[in-house]
Every structure is written in structure tokens, then in C-alpha cells.
């Protein structure tokens, strides 16, 4: 369970890109470490996970949906979000749905294990590791704000992560956001 863990530094770093007043979807939210962070930043939150036990740790944070995203239908058909957050989860068939779920100006904040991780621990199977540049391919058509692919220590792991913004509709003002160090 991630209930006692701090939110990902990557998620914290790029949360400021999420349009104020919007709703954020946390995919495979577990016990809600990112739901807590995002709610504390003033966002309405929606969490989805296949574990009812994990979701029980999120009671009172926002809308919670228990769903098997790998074997069932997408539970948010027709809905869009100001952000979609995914950490430590990879189900490739879901990539197009995640991008389509972004509202105009919405941000995808994604971080998961990458190839190379098999040399330091788990996950180690290729189906659970992002291939080099894979998130860049997923985000074609989005505005890439930040991208990293490499090794992080303590705990040792290889990760790939991206923050990408869906463009506004034609005729809208250009996107304006600040980069934080």
C-alpha cells in the first residue's frame, strides 16, 4: 500500500500545470498517495483501482471507482479531465484512452518503470517496462513539457516519465504555463 508514502516528486513538480478548478484522474491510484496530494492542492479528484481494499484507504478523498482496467470497459467513457496521473502502472492498450481523456489544456503526468530496471529489481518482465522513447510516442500530438528516461537511486530503479499538455481548441489562446525547477 502507498498510503504512507509521499507522492512522487515528478507528480509534485508538474501539478502546477493542471488547470485550476479542474478534476484530476489518478489511474491505478492504490491507497491514494497522489489523491491526497492533488486534493491538498485544491483539485477535485477521481481515483480508479482494481483493489477495493486499496480504495478503502481513500474514503472521503473524492470519487472512487473500483474497476479492472485491463479486462473491463473504461469506466469514464465520455468524460474528460484536467489531468490524468499514472505512476508505477503500465497497461499499453490504455494509452490512447488516457490521452483521449484529457480535456483541452489538460496534462498527462506519467511515470513508470523503464527498460533497464530488470538489472536492479522488479518489475523485470518486458511487458511491465517502458521501451526507450515509448512515452514520447504515446504523447505525439501533445505538447511535451518535460521528459526523462534513465536511472534513479534510493531505491535504485530505471524510470521513464513525461508531462505533456493537450492543446487547446482552434481559436483559443495559446497555452501558458511556467516551468519550475
N, C-alpha and C positions, 0 to 999 in steps of 0.2 A: 504494500500500500504506500502511496505517496502522500498521505495526509499530513505527515510531519515534515516532509521535505520542503525545501524552499523552491520557489518557482525557478524555472530555467532562466539563466542570465540572458539568453537570446530573446526569450519572450518578454522579459522585463525591458530589455534595451529597445525593442521595437513597438511596444504597446502604444507609444505616443503617436504612432501613425494611424491608429484606429480612430475613425471619425467620432467625435463626441456625440453622445446620445444614442449611439448605435448598440446593437446586440451582437455579442461575440459567441461563436460556437466553438466549444472545446471538444475535439474528436478524440475518442478513447481517453476520456478525462480521468479515469481512475477515481481516486478518493478526493480529487478536486484541488490539487495544489495551484493550478492555474485559474480555476474558477474563483478561488479565494482572492488571488492577486488581482484579477481583472475586475471583480466586484468591488474591491477596495479602491480601484482606480475610477470607479463611478459607472462602469458599464453594466448593462443587463447581460446576464449570462445564460447560456444553454449548454448543458453537458450531456454527452452521449457516451455510453459504455455498455458492454455486454454483461458486466457483473453488477447484479443488484446489490451485492454486498458492498462493493466499492461505492456505488451511488448512495448507499445509506449514510456514508460519511459526509455527503454533500447536502443533506437535507437542509432546506431553508436558504440555500445559496441562489437558487434560480430554477429555471425549468430543467428537469432531469428526465432523460429518456433512456430506458433500457432497451437496447437493440443489438442484434448481431449484424454488424455492418458487412461481414464477409459472406453471409449466407441468406440475408433477408433484404427486403427493399430499403432504399434510402428513406429514413423516417422524416425527412424535411423537404420532400418534393414541393416545389413551388415557392419555397421560402428563400430569402437571401439574407446575408449577414454582413455587418460592418467589418467583421474579421472572422477568419477561420484559423484556429490554432491547433497544431498537431505536434506532439513530441513523443519520441520513442515508440512510434507506431508506423507500420508500413503495410499497406494493402493497395498494390498498384492499380487494380481496377477502380479504386475510389478516386484516383487523381482527377479525372475530368469532372466528376461531381463536385469535388471540393472547389475547383476553380469556378465552376458554374454557380456555386452557392454564394459567391462574393457579390455584394451589391456594388454599383458603381462607386469608386473611391474606396472600396473595401480592401483589406490587406490579408494576405496569406502569410502566416508566420509558421514555418515548418522546420522541425529539427528532428533528425533521426540518425540511426547508426549507418555507417558507410563501409564500403569495402575496405579491408584492412583490419577491421575490428576482429576478424577471425584470428588474428595474430596475438590479440591481447585478452580475449574473453568472449563472452556471449553478448548478443547473438552472434553466431558464427556461420549460419547457413546462408547461402547467397540470396535466397528469396526474402530474407529479412534485412538485407544490406543494400543501401542505395549504391547504384553504379556511378562511376565518375561522371559528373555533369548531369545526372538524371533530373535533379530538381530544376535545373535551368531549362531542360526540355519540357518539363511539366508546365513551367511558367511562361512559355512562349506566348506572346500576346499581352502579358502583364508587364508592368514597369518594375524591373528588378532594382530594388533599393540597396540590398545587401545580400551577399552570398559567400559562404565559406565551405570548404571541403578539406578536412585534414584531421590531425591528431590533437586531442585534448588530454591533459593529465589530471589525475586525482579526482575521480578514478580514471585510469587510462582507458581511452576509447577513441575510435575514429567516428567522426560525425560529418554530416552534410546538413547545411541549414540555409534557409532563404527567407527573406522578407520581400514580398512583391505586392504591388498595388494594382488593382484593376482600374483601368482608365475610366474616365467619366464619359458620358454620352456625348455625341457630337454637339457642338454649340455650347457646352458647359465650360466654365472657367477651367484653366489648367490646374492640375494637381499642385498643391503647395504643402510642403512638409519640411520639417527640419531634421537634419541628421545629427544625432547625438553621439558623442564619443564614449 
